[in-house]
């Protein structure tokens, strides 16, 4: 029997992610943004000149993700003092 992470030519993405520790088993995936990008995004949003949608397009993330970042619902470890 084949290992569940190596099933045929086309892998089940959820099995592969779970096997490499990035799926529903509790490990986090690699971040799409860097700490410097988070600081820049928050700085740009604070000027009031940029919408969340525009910033999302610029950084290649969804508007809802921008909202979570600027409201400190995600990336909480990048504190205001660091900005």
Secondary structure as GFF3:
##gff-version 3
##sequence-region A 1 83
A	DSSP	alpha_helix	13	19	.	.	.	ID=ss1
A	DSSP	alpha_helix	35	46	.	.	.	ID=ss2
A	DSSP	alpha_helix	52	59	.	.	.	ID=ss3
A	DSSP	alpha_helix	63	70	.	.	.	ID=ss4
A	DSSP	three_ten_helix	80	82	.	.	.	ID=ss5
###
